[in-house]
Amino acid sequence: MFLLIFSVVVFILVAYLVQKKLPKHELYAIALFSILLGFVTDVTLDLKYNLYGYFAPV
């Protein structure tokens, strides 16, 4: 468990400290696309295929 936590912390630090060569507007576009893709995927899997069985259907 310690190795897992240590690896995650090291990865986050390296990702934060490495120089980013993309302009800020491209970073925002990538982040927005990732959020939108995750949202569309979650909605599709929940409403169309009913794969999230945490709650009873309304």
N, CA, C and O atoms as a CHARMM CRD file, in Angstrom:
* protein
*
  232
    1    1 MET  N      0.82200  -1.18700   0.00000 PROA 1      0.00000
    2    1 MET  CA     0.00000   0.00000   0.00000 PROA 1      0.00000
    3    1 MET  C      0.86900   1.25400   0.00000 PROA 1      0.00000
    4    1 MET  O      0.55200   2.24700  -0.65400 PROA 1      0.00000
    5    2 PHE  N      1.96900   1.18900   0.74400 PROA 2      0.00000
    6    2 PHE  CA     2.88100   2.32800   0.78300 PROA 2      0.00000
    7    2 PHE  C      3.45200   2.61300  -0.60100 PROA 2      0.00000
    8    2 PHE  O      3.58000   3.77100  -0.99700 PROA 2      0.00000
    9    3 LEU  N      3.79400   1.56100  -1.33200 PROA 3      0.00000
   10    3 LEU  CA     4.36400   1.74500  -2.66700 PROA 3      0.00000
   11    3 LEU  C      3.35300   2.39700  -3.61400 PROA 3      0.00000
   12    3 LEU  O      3.72700   3.22300  -4.44700 PROA 3      0.00000
   13    4 LEU  N      2.09900   2.03400  -3.49100 PROA 4      0.00000
   14    4 LEU  CA     1.05800   2.62800  -4.32000 PROA 4      0.00000
   15    4 LEU  C      0.92100   4.11900  -4.04300 PROA 4      0.00000
   16    4 LEU  O      0.90000   4.92300  -4.97500 PROA 4      0.00000
   17    5 ILE  N      0.82600   4.49000  -2.78100 PROA 5      0.00000
   18    5 ILE  CA     0.69700   5.90700  -2.41800 PROA 5      0.00000
   19    5 ILE  C      1.93700   6.68300  -2.83700 PROA 5      0.00000
   20    5 ILE  O      1.82900   7.78900  -3.36800 PROA 5      0.00000
   21    6 PHE  N      3.09700   6.11900  -2.60600 PROA 6      0.00000
   22    6 PHE  CA     4.35100   6.76700  -3.00200 PROA 6      0.00000
   23    6 PHE  C      4.40900   6.97100  -4.51000 PROA 6      0.00000
   24    6 PHE  O      4.81600   8.03700  -4.97200 PROA 6      0.00000
   25    7 SER  N      4.00800   5.96300  -5.28300 PROA 7      0.00000
   26    7 SER  CA     4.02100   6.07100  -6.73900 PROA 7      0.00000
   27    7 SER  C      3.06700   7.14800  -7.23800 PROA 7      0.00000
   28    7 SER  O      3.39800   7.89600  -8.15800 PROA 7      0.00000
   29    8 VAL  N      1.88900   7.23100  -6.63800 PROA 8      0.00000
   30    8 VAL  CA     0.91900   8.24900  -7.04600 PROA 8      0.00000
   31    8 VAL  C      1.45200   9.64600  -6.74400 PROA 8      0.00000
   32    8 VAL  O      1.33700  10.54700  -7.57500 PROA 8      0.00000
   33    9 VAL  N      2.03000   9.83000  -5.56700 PROA 9      0.00000
   34    9 VAL  CA     2.57400  11.14100  -5.19500 PROA 9      0.00000
   35    9 VAL  C      3.71400  11.53200  -6.12200 PROA 9      0.00000
   36    9 VAL  O      3.78400  12.68100  -6.55700 PROA 9      0.00000
   37   10 VAL  N      4.59900  10.61000  -6.42800 PROA 10     0.00000
   38   10 VAL  CA     5.71700  10.89700  -7.33200 PROA 10     0.00000
   39   10 VAL  C      5.19800  11.23400  -8.72500 PROA 10     0.00000
   40   10 VAL  O      5.68900  12.17300  -9.35100 PROA 10     0.00000
   41   11 PHE  N      4.22700  10.49400  -9.21500 PROA 11     0.00000
   42   11 PHE  CA     3.67900  10.76700 -10.53900 PROA 11     0.00000
   43   11 PHE  C      3.04100  12.15400 -10.59500 PROA 11     0.00000
   44   11 PHE  O      3.23900  12.88800 -11.56400 PROA 11     0.00000
   45   12 ILE  N      2.28800  12.51200  -9.57600 PROA 12     0.00000
   46   12 ILE  CA     1.64500  13.83400  -9.55500 PROA 12     0.00000
   47   12 ILE  C      2.69200  14.93600  -9.50700 PROA 12     0.00000
   48   12 ILE  O      2.55300  15.94600 -10.19800 PROA 12     0.00000
   49   13 LEU  N      3.73200  14.76200  -8.70700 PROA 13     0.00000
   50   13 LEU  CA     4.78900  15.77100  -8.64300 PROA 13     0.00000
   51   13 LEU  C      5.51900  15.92000  -9.96900 PROA 13     0.00000
   52   13 LEU  O      5.79800  17.03800 -10.40100 PROA 13     0.00000
   53   14 VAL  N      5.82700  14.80900 -10.61300 PROA 14     0.00000
   54   14 VAL  CA     6.51500  14.86600 -11.90400 PROA 14     0.00000
   55   14 VAL  C      5.62400  15.51200 -12.95900 PROA 14     0.00000
   56   14 VAL  O      6.09900  16.32700 -13.75100 PROA 14     0.00000
   57   15 ALA  N      4.34300  15.16200 -12.98300 PROA 15     0.00000
   58   15 ALA  CA     3.42700  15.74500 -13.95600 PROA 15     0.00000
   59   15 ALA  C      3.25300  17.23800 -13.71400 PROA 15     0.00000
   60   15 ALA  O      3.07100  17.99700 -14.66600 PROA 15     0.00000
   61   16 TYR  N      3.30600  17.66700 -12.47100 PROA 16     0.00000
   62   16 TYR  CA     3.14400  19.08200 -12.16200 PROA 16     0.00000
   63   16 TYR  C      4.41200  19.87700 -12.48100 PROA 16     0.00000
   64   16 TYR  O      4.32200  21.01900 -12.93100 PROA 16     0.00000
   65   17 LEU  N      5.58300  19.29200 -12.25500 PROA 17     0.00000
   66   17 LEU  CA     6.83600  20.01800 -12.40100 PROA 17     0.00000
   67   17 LEU  C      7.42300  19.98400 -13.81500 PROA 17     0.00000
   68   17 LEU  O      8.26700  20.81700 -14.14100 PROA 17     0.00000
   69   18 VAL  N      7.00200  19.05400 -14.64800 PROA 18     0.00000
   70   18 VAL  CA     7.56800  18.97100 -15.99200 PROA 18     0.00000
   71   18 VAL  C      7.10300  20.18700 -16.80600 PROA 18     0.00000
   72   18 VAL  O      5.98000  20.66300 -16.64200 PROA 18     0.00000
   73   19 GLN  N      7.97300  20.67300 -17.67500 PROA 19     0.00000
   74   19 GLN  CA     7.62400  21.83900 -18.47300 PROA 19     0.00000
   75   19 GLN  C      6.57100  21.47200 -19.50400 PROA 19     0.00000
   76   19 GLN  O      6.68600  20.47000 -20.21000 PROA 19     0.00000
   77   20 LYS  N      5.55300  22.30000 -19.57400 PROA 20     0.00000
   78   20 LYS  CA     4.49200  22.08300 -20.54200 PROA 20     0.00000
   79   20 LYS  C      4.76100  22.95100 -21.76500 PROA 20     0.00000
   80   20 LYS  O      4.96300  24.16000 -21.64400 PROA 20     0.00000
   81   21 LYS  N      4.76200  22.33600 -22.92900 PROA 21     0.00000
   82   21 LYS  CA     5.10400  23.05600 -24.14200 PROA 21     0.00000
   83   21 LYS  C      3.87700  23.51500 -24.91800 PROA 21     0.00000
   84   21 LYS  O      4.00800  24.13300 -25.97400 PROA 21     0.00000
   85   22 LEU  N      2.67900  23.21700 -24.40100 PROA 22     0.00000
   86   22 LEU  CA     1.46300  23.64600 -25.07200 PROA 22     0.00000
   87   22 LEU  C      1.02300  24.99500 -24.51700 PROA 22     0.00000
   88   22 LEU  O      1.20400  25.27400 -23.33200 PROA 22     0.00000
   89   23 PRO  N      0.44600  25.82800 -25.37300 PROA 23     0.00000
   90   23 PRO  CA    -0.09900  27.09300 -24.87200 PROA 23     0.00000
   91   23 PRO  C     -1.30900  26.84000 -23.97400 PROA 23     0.00000
   92   23 PRO  O     -1.92800  25.77700 -24.01700 PROA 23     0.00000
   93   24 LYS  N     -1.62800  27.84500 -23.16200 PROA 24     0.00000
   94   24 LYS  CA    -2.71600  27.68800 -22.19100 PROA 24     0.00000
   95   24 LYS  C     -4.05100  27.40600 -22.86800 PROA 24     0.00000
   96   24 LYS  O     -4.84100  26.62100 -22.34300 PROA 24     0.00000
   97   25 HSD  N     -4.32900  28.02300 -24.02000 PROA 25     0.00000
   98   25 HSD  CA    -5.62400  27.78900 -24.65800 PROA 25     0.00000
   99   25 HSD  C     -5.75900  26.35000 -25.15500 PROA 25     0.00000
  100   25 HSD  O     -6.86900  25.81900 -25.18700 PROA 25     0.00000
  101   26 GLU  N     -4.66800  25.71500 -25.53800 PROA 26     0.00000
  102   26 GLU  CA    -4.72600  24.31400 -25.94300 PROA 26     0.00000
  103   26 GLU  C     -4.91300  23.39800 -24.72900 PROA 26     0.00000
  104   26 GLU  O     -5.61900  22.39300 -24.81400 PROA 26     0.00000
  105   27 LEU  N     -4.29000  23.73800 -23.61400 PROA 27     0.00000
  106   27 LEU  CA    -4.48300  22.95800 -22.38900 PROA 27     0.00000
  107   27 LEU  C     -5.94100  23.02900 -21.94200 PROA 27     0.00000
  108   27 LEU  O     -6.51200  22.02400 -21.52000 PROA 27     0.00000
  109   28 TYR  N     -6.54500  24.21900 -22.03300 PROA 28     0.00000
  110   28 TYR  CA    -7.95300  24.35900 -21.66000 PROA 28     0.00000
  111   28 TYR  C     -8.85000  23.56700 -22.60500 PROA 28     0.00000
  112   28 TYR  O     -9.83200  22.96700 -22.16700 PROA 28     0.00000
  113   29 ALA  N     -8.52400  23.56000 -23.89700 PROA 29     0.00000
  114   29 ALA  CA    -9.32500  22.80900 -24.86500 PROA 29     0.00000
  115   29 ALA  C     -9.23700  21.30400 -24.58400 PROA 29     0.00000
  116   29 ALA  O    -10.24100  20.59700 -24.66800 PROA 29     0.00000
  117   30 ILE  N     -8.06200  20.82500 -24.25800 PROA 30     0.00000
  118   30 ILE  CA    -7.88300  19.41000 -23.95000 PROA 30     0.00000
  119   30 ILE  C     -8.65100  19.03700 -22.67800 PROA 30     0.00000
  120   30 ILE  O     -9.30400  17.99500 -22.62600 PROA 30     0.00000
  121   31 ALA  N     -8.57000  19.88900 -21.65700 PROA 31     0.00000
  122   31 ALA  CA    -9.28400  19.61700 -20.40800 PROA 31     0.00000
  123   31 ALA  C    -10.79300  19.62900 -20.64000 PROA 31     0.00000
  124   31 ALA  O    -11.50000  18.76900 -20.11500 PROA 31     0.00000
  125   32 LEU  N    -11.29400  20.58500 -21.41400 PROA 32     0.00000
  126   32 LEU  CA   -12.72400  20.65700 -21.70000 PROA 32     0.00000
  127   32 LEU  C    -13.19200  19.43700 -22.48700 PROA 32     0.00000
  128   32 LEU  O    -14.26000  18.89300 -22.20900 PROA 32     0.00000
  129   33 PHE  N    -12.40400  19.00700 -23.46200 PROA 33     0.00000
  130   33 PHE  CA   -12.74600  17.81400 -24.23100 PROA 33     0.00000
  131   33 PHE  C    -12.78500  16.58000 -23.34100 PROA 33     0.00000
  132   33 PHE  O    -13.68200  15.74800 -23.47800 PROA 33     0.00000
  133   34 SER  N    -11.82700  16.45300 -22.43400 PROA 34     0.00000
  134   34 SER  CA   -11.79100  15.29200 -21.53900 PROA 34     0.00000
  135   34 SER  C    -13.00200  15.26800 -20.61400 PROA 34     0.00000
  136   34 SER  O    -13.60300  14.21600 -20.39500 PROA 34     0.00000
  137   35 ILE  N    -13.35800  16.42900 -20.07400 PROA 35     0.00000
  138   35 ILE  CA   -14.52800  16.50300 -19.19400 PROA 35     0.00000
  139   35 ILE  C    -15.79500  16.16600 -19.96500 PROA 35     0.00000
  140   35 ILE  O    -16.63800  15.41300 -19.47700 PROA 35     0.00000
  141   36 LEU  N    -15.93300  16.71800 -21.16200 PROA 36     0.00000
  142   36 LEU  CA   -17.11700  16.47500 -21.97600 PROA 36     0.00000
  143   36 LEU  C    -17.21200  15.01000 -22.40000 PROA 36     0.00000
  144   36 LEU  O    -18.29700  14.43000 -22.37400 PROA 36     0.00000
  145   37 LEU  N    -16.10200  14.41500 -22.78600 PROA 37     0.00000
  146   37 LEU  CA   -16.10600  13.00800 -23.18000 PROA 37     0.00000
  147   37 LEU  C    -16.49500  12.11200 -22.00100 PROA 37     0.00000
  148   37 LEU  O    -17.27100  11.17200 -22.17300 PROA 37     0.00000
  149   38 GLY  N    -15.97000  12.39100 -20.81800 PROA 38     0.00000
  150   38 GLY  CA   -16.34300  11.61800 -19.63800 PROA 38     0.00000
  151   38 GLY  C    -17.81100  11.76000 -19.30100 PROA 38     0.00000
  152   38 GLY  O    -18.46600  10.78300 -18.94000 PROA 38     0.00000
  153   39 PHE  N    -18.33700  12.98300 -19.41800 PROA 39     0.00000
  154   39 PHE  CA   -19.74600  13.21900 -19.12100 PROA 39     0.00000
  155   39 PHE  C    -20.64700  12.48900 -20.11300 PROA 39     0.00000
  156   39 PHE  O    -21.61400  11.84200 -19.71000 PROA 39     0.00000
  157   40 VAL  N    -20.33700  12.58600 -21.40400 PROA 40     0.00000
  158   40 VAL  CA   -21.15200  11.91500 -22.42900 PROA 40     0.00000
  159   40 VAL  C    -21.09400  10.40500 -22.25000 PROA 40     0.00000
  160   40 VAL  O    -22.11000   9.72600 -22.39800 PROA 40     0.00000
  161   41 THR  N    -19.93000   9.87600 -21.93700 PROA 41     0.00000
  162   41 THR  CA   -19.79100   8.44100 -21.71800 PROA 41     0.00000
  163   41 THR  C    -20.61300   7.98900 -20.51900 PROA 41     0.00000
  164   41 THR  O    -21.31600   6.98100 -20.59000 PROA 41     0.00000
  165   42 ASP  N    -20.52800   8.73400 -19.41300 PROA 42     0.00000
  166   42 ASP  CA   -21.29700   8.36300 -18.22200 PROA 42     0.00000
  167   42 ASP  C    -22.79500   8.42900 -18.47900 PROA 42     0.00000
  168   42 ASP  O    -23.53400   7.53800 -18.06300 PROA 42     0.00000
  169   43 VAL  N    -23.24500   9.46600 -19.15300 PROA 43     0.00000
  170   43 VAL  CA   -24.68100   9.59600 -19.42700 PROA 43     0.00000
  171   43 VAL  C    -25.14500   8.48400 -20.35800 PROA 43     0.00000
  172   43 VAL  O    -26.21600   7.91400 -20.14700 PROA 43     0.00000
  173   44 THR  N    -24.36900   8.16800 -21.37400 PROA 44     0.00000
  174   44 THR  CA   -24.74400   7.11400 -22.31400 PROA 44     0.00000
  175   44 THR  C    -24.80500   5.75700 -21.62500 PROA 44     0.00000
  176   44 THR  O    -25.76300   5.00600 -21.80500 PROA 44     0.00000
  177   45 LEU  N    -23.78300   5.44500 -20.83800 PROA 45     0.00000
  178   45 LEU  CA   -23.76500   4.14600 -20.16300 PROA 45     0.00000
  179   45 LEU  C    -24.86000   4.03500 -19.11700 PROA 45     0.00000
  180   45 LEU  O    -25.35100   2.93900 -18.84600 PROA 45     0.00000
  181   46 ASP  N    -25.25000   5.16900 -18.52300 PROA 46     0.00000
  182   46 ASP  CA   -26.28700   5.11400 -17.48700 PROA 46     0.00000
  183   46 ASP  C    -27.68300   5.11000 -18.10000 PROA 46     0.00000
  184   46 ASP  O    -28.48900   4.24200 -17.76800 PROA 46     0.00000
  185   47 LEU  N    -27.98400   6.03800 -18.97000 PROA 47     0.00000
  186   47 LEU  CA   -29.35400   6.18800 -19.44700 PROA 47     0.00000
  187   47 LEU  C    -29.71600   5.21000 -20.56200 PROA 47     0.00000
  188   47 LEU  O    -30.82400   4.67300 -20.58300 PROA 47     0.00000
  189   48 LYS  N    -28.79300   4.97800 -21.48100 PROA 48     0.00000
  190   48 LYS  CA   -29.12200   4.10900 -22.61300 PROA 48     0.00000
  191   48 LYS  C    -28.95900   2.63100 -22.26500 PROA 48     0.00000
  192   48 LYS  O    -29.81300   1.81300 -22.60400 PROA 48     0.00000
  193   49 TYR  N    -27.86900   2.29300 -21.59200 PROA 49     0.00000
  194   49 TYR  CA   -27.58000   0.88700 -21.32300 PROA 49     0.00000
  195   49 TYR  C    -27.85000   0.47000 -19.88100 PROA 49     0.00000
  196   49 TYR  O    -27.78400  -0.71700 -19.56200 PROA 49     0.00000
  197   50 ASN  N    -28.15300   1.42400 -19.00700 PROA 50     0.00000
  198   50 ASN  CA   -28.47500   1.16500 -17.60100 PROA 50     0.00000
  199   50 ASN  C    -27.39200   0.31700 -16.91800 PROA 50     0.00000
  200   50 ASN  O    -27.69300  -0.66700 -16.24200 PROA 50     0.00000
  201   51 LEU  N    -26.13700   0.71400 -17.10600 PROA 51     0.00000
  202   51 LEU  CA   -25.02400  -0.04500 -16.54400 PROA 51     0.00000
  203   51 LEU  C    -24.63600   0.39900 -15.14000 PROA 51     0.00000
  204   51 LEU  O    -23.89600  -0.30300 -14.45000 PROA 51     0.00000
  205   52 TYR  N    -25.12700   1.55500 -14.71500 PROA 52     0.00000
  206   52 TYR  CA   -24.86300   2.00200 -13.36500 PROA 52     0.00000
  207   52 TYR  C    -26.03800   1.63400 -12.49700 PROA 52     0.00000
  208   52 TYR  O    -27.04900   2.33500 -12.49600 PROA 52     0.00000
  209   53 GLY  N    -25.92700   0.54600 -11.75600 PROA 53     0.00000
  210   53 GLY  CA   -27.04100   0.02000 -10.99900 PROA 53     0.00000
  211   53 GLY  C    -27.06300   0.45600  -9.55600 PROA 53     0.00000
  212   53 GLY  O    -27.52800  -0.29600  -8.69900 PROA 53     0.00000
  213   54 TYR  N    -26.57400   1.65100  -9.25500 PROA 54     0.00000
  214   54 TYR  CA   -26.53900   2.10800  -7.86500 PROA 54     0.00000
  215   54 TYR  C    -27.91400   2.53100  -7.36800 PROA 54     0.00000
  216   54 TYR  O    -28.21700   2.39500  -6.18300 PROA 54     0.00000
  217   55 PHE  N    -28.74000   3.03800  -8.26200 PROA 55     0.00000
  218   55 PHE  CA   -30.03800   3.56300  -7.86200 PROA 55     0.00000
  219   55 PHE  C    -31.13400   2.85700  -8.64400 PROA 55     0.00000
  220   55 PHE  O    -30.88900   2.34200  -9.73400 PROA 55     0.00000
  221   56 ALA  N    -32.32400   2.83100  -8.09900 PROA 56     0.00000
  222   56 ALA  CA   -33.45600   2.22900  -8.79900 PROA 56     0.00000
  223   56 ALA  C    -33.89300   3.14500  -9.93900 PROA 56     0.00000
  224   56 ALA  O    -33.85100   4.36600  -9.79000 PROA 56     0.00000
  225   57 PRO  N    -34.31100   2.58400 -11.07300 PROA 57     0.00000
  226   57 PRO  CA   -34.76700   3.43900 -12.18300 PROA 57     0.00000
  227   57 PRO  C    -35.99400   4.22900 -11.78600 PROA 57     0.00000
  228   57 PRO  O    -36.85300   3.75400 -11.04400 PROA 57     0.00000
  229   58 VAL  N    -36.05400   5.44300 -12.29600 PROA 58     0.00000
  230   58 VAL  CA   -37.16300   6.33400 -11.94400 PROA 58     0.00000
  231   58 VAL  C    -38.34400   6.06600 -12.85500 PROA 58     0.00000
  232   58 VAL  O    -39.38300   6.71300 -12.72400 PROA 58     0.00000
